[in-house]
């Protein structure tokens, strides 16, 4: 099949499946039977369902990444503010306990 996308592979499988089903009587003498076509259609549906699930997971991952980045930005701001207050309130000898050098 080479380097084809999911969409191209699914479209190709759908076309082949439809063609097989339409010409099953002609292909039966070569070993192509209803069970094979039904199996192919089942696999096509399985791949299609898994692909849809994967795309949904990708979308959720992007949402979680954005939320994590937002929370991280907030945390960095809090760290920065803490360091400023520590430096103003305490002498430099005690900064080390806060990880400030």
C-alpha positions as CSV (number, residue, x, y, z in Angstrom):
1,X,0.0,0.0,0.0
2,X,2.9,2.4,0.3
3,X,2.7,5.6,2.3
4,X,-1.0,6.4,2.3
5,X,-3.0,8.3,4.9
6,X,-5.7,6.7,7.0
7,X,-8.3,8.5,5.0
8,X,-6.9,7.2,1.7
9,X,-6.7,3.7,3.0
10,X,-10.2,3.8,4.4
11,X,-11.6,5.2,1.1
12,X,-9.7,2.6,-0.9
13,X,-11.0,-0.2,1.4
14,X,-14.5,1.1,1.0
15,X,-14.3,1.1,-2.8
16,X,-12.8,-2.3,-2.9
17,X,-15.4,-3.7,-0.5
18,X,-18.2,-2.2,-2.5
19,X,-16.7,-3.6,-5.7
20,X,-16.2,-7.0,-4.2
21,X,-19.7,-7.2,-2.9
22,X,-21.1,-6.1,-6.3
23,X,-19.0,-8.8,-8.2
24,X,-19.0,-11.6,-5.7
25,X,-20.5,-14.1,-8.1
26,X,-17.7,-13.5,-10.6
27,X,-15.0,-13.6,-7.9
28,X,-16.2,-16.7,-6.1
29,X,-14.4,-19.0,-8.5
30,X,-11.1,-17.4,-7.4
31,X,-11.9,-18.0,-3.7
32,X,-13.5,-14.6,-2.8
33,X,-16.6,-15.4,-0.8
34,X,-19.1,-13.6,1.4
35,X,-17.1,-14.4,4.6
36,X,-14.0,-12.6,3.2
37,X,-16.0,-9.5,2.2
38,X,-17.8,-9.5,5.5
39,X,-14.5,-9.8,7.3
40,X,-13.0,-7.0,5.3
41,X,-16.0,-4.8,6.0
42,X,-15.7,-5.6,9.7
43,X,-12.1,-4.7,9.7
44,X,-12.9,-1.5,7.9
45,X,-15.4,-0.5,10.5
46,X,-13.0,-1.4,13.3
47,X,-10.2,0.8,11.8
48,X,-12.7,3.6,11.1
49,X,-13.9,3.5,14.7
50,X,-10.4,3.3,16.2
51,X,-9.3,6.2,14.0
52,X,-12.3,8.3,15.2
53,X,-11.4,7.4,18.8
54,X,-7.8,8.3,18.2
55,X,-8.8,11.7,16.8
56,X,-11.0,12.4,19.8
57,X,-8.1,11.5,22.1
58,X,-5.8,13.9,20.1
59,X,-8.3,16.7,20.6
60,X,-8.4,15.9,24.4
61,X,-4.6,15.9,24.5
62,X,-4.5,19.3,22.9
63,X,-7.0,20.6,25.5
64,X,-5.0,19.2,28.4
65,X,-1.7,20.5,27.0
66,X,-3.2,24.0,26.8
67,X,-4.6,23.7,30.4
68,X,-1.2,22.5,31.6
69,X,0.7,25.3,29.9
70,X,-1.7,27.8,31.4
71,X,-1.3,26.4,34.9
72,X,2.5,26.3,34.4
73,X,2.5,30.0,33.4
74,X,0.5,30.8,36.5
75,X,2.9,28.8,38.7
76,X,5.9,30.6,37.2
77,X,4.3,33.9,38.0
78,X,3.7,32.8,41.6
79,X,7.3,31.7,41.9
80,X,8.5,35.0,40.5
81,X,6.4,36.9,42.9
82,X,7.6,34.7,45.8
83,X,11.2,35.4,45.0
84,X,10.6,39.1,44.9
85,X,9.0,39.1,48.3
86,X,11.7,36.9,49.8
87,X,14.4,39.1,48.4
88,X,12.7,42.2,49.8
89,X,11.8,40.7,53.2
90,X,14.9,38.6,54.1
91,X,18.6,39.2,54.0
92,X,20.6,37.5,51.3
93,X,22.1,34.9,53.7
94,X,18.7,33.3,54.2
95,X,17.8,33.1,50.5
96,X,19.6,29.8,50.0
97,X,16.8,27.9,52.0
98,X,14.4,29.0,49.2
99,X,16.8,27.9,46.4
100,X,17.7,31.4,45.6
101,X,21.5,32.0,45.0
